[in-house]
Every structure is written in C-alpha cells, then in structure tokens.
Amino acid sequence: MLAVNYTNLRDNMKTFMDKVTDDYETMIVTRKNNKNVVMLSEEAYNNLMENAHIMGSKANFDWLMESKAQLENGLVEVHDLIEVVEDE
C-alpha cells in the first residue's frame, strides 16, 4: 500500500494512477484533518464489491463453502465442452 500527500499526487497524477492500475497498488491520499482518500483500480473495486456481495449473504457464503468442500474432497466431474455452431 502506498501513501502520498495530495500535493505530490496532483503533481504526479499519471505516475501514481499507473502504479494503482498497472501494479495493483492501493494508495492512501493523505489530506488535512485526516480526511484521507483511498485510490484503487476499477478492477480491484469491482472485485471488492463482488466479494462483499457474496460474503454478505449467508446463503451465498454457505453455497460457496459447500462447493469448496466438494472440490477439496474430489467430488467433481470433468465434462467435455460442446461447441455450439449457429446456422449461417
């Protein structure tokens, strides 16, 4: 996690934004009166929101844990994919 003050961020915006998006860094932008801001990539944000949704529902969480247990216990099946060709 990086920390940068507002002035430094403003002067080097592209460099810091590239670090956030290309290097998957999370950045704390420090401001007066401890009114800090967190900067993260859209990809990281979307992942965070998806995880919050999955973990926010007991039913979703239980389903995920059951699937994980099945995988760990070898209760899986492998299937060949069927290619669907549309008529032209």
C-alpha positions in Angstrom: 0.0 0.0 0.0 1.3 3.4 -0.9 0.7 6.7 0.8 1.1 10.0 -0.9 0.0 13.5 0.1 -2.4 15.5 -2.1 0.2 17.9 -3.5 2.5 15.1 -4.6 -0.4 13.2 -6.1 -1.6 16.3 -8.0 2.0 16.9 -9.4 2.5 13.3 -10.4 -1.1 12.1 -11.1 -0.3 9.9 -14.2 2.6 8.1 -12.4 0.5 7.3 -9.4 -2.5 6.3 -11.4 -0.3 3.9 -13.4 1.0 2.4 -10.2 -2.5 1.8 -9.0 -3.7 0.2 -12.2 -0.6 -1.5 -13.6 1.0 -2.6 -10.3 -2.3 -3.3 -8.4 -1.3 -0.9 -5.7 -3.8 0.6 -3.3 -3.0 4.2 -2.5 -3.9 6.4 0.5 -4.0 10.0 -0.3 -3.3 11.9 2.8 -5.2 15.2 3.4 -5.5 17.8 6.1 -7.6 17.0 9.2 -7.1 13.2 8.5 -9.8 13.3 5.7 -7.8 10.8 3.7 -8.9 9.1 0.5 -8.2 5.6 -0.8 -7.4 5.2 -4.5 -7.7 1.8 -6.1 -8.2 0.5 -9.7 -11.6 -0.2 -11.1 -10.7 -3.9 -11.3 -9.8 -4.0 -7.6 -13.0 -2.1 -6.7 -15.2 -4.5 -8.7 -13.5 -7.5 -7.1 -14.1 -5.9 -3.7 -17.8 -5.3 -4.4 -18.3 -8.8 -5.8 -16.7 -10.3 -2.7 -18.8 -8.1 -0.4 -21.9 -9.3 -2.2 -21.0 -13.0 -2.0 -20.0 -12.8 1.7 -22.9 -10.5 2.5 -25.5 -13.3 2.1 -25.4 -16.3 4.3 -26.9 -18.4 1.6 -24.3 -17.4 -0.9 -21.5 -17.9 1.6 -22.8 -21.4 2.6 -23.1 -22.4 -1.1 -19.6 -21.3 -1.8 -18.2 -23.2 1.2 -20.1 -26.3 0.2 -18.7 -26.1 -3.3 -15.2 -25.6 -1.9 -15.6 -28.7 0.3 -16.8 -30.8 -2.6 -13.8 -29.7 -4.6 -11.4 -30.5 -1.8 -13.0 -33.9 -1.3 -12.7 -34.8 -5.0 -16.4 -34.7 -5.6 -16.0 -33.2 -9.1 -16.8 -34.3 -12.6 -15.0 -33.4 -15.8 -17.0 -32.8 -18.9 -16.0 -32.1 -22.5 -17.3 -28.8 -23.7 -19.8 -28.9 -26.6 -19.2 -26.3 -29.2 -22.4 -24.8 -30.5 -22.3 -23.6 -34.1 -25.0 -21.2 -35.2 -26.6 -21.7 -38.6 -25.5 -19.2 -41.1 
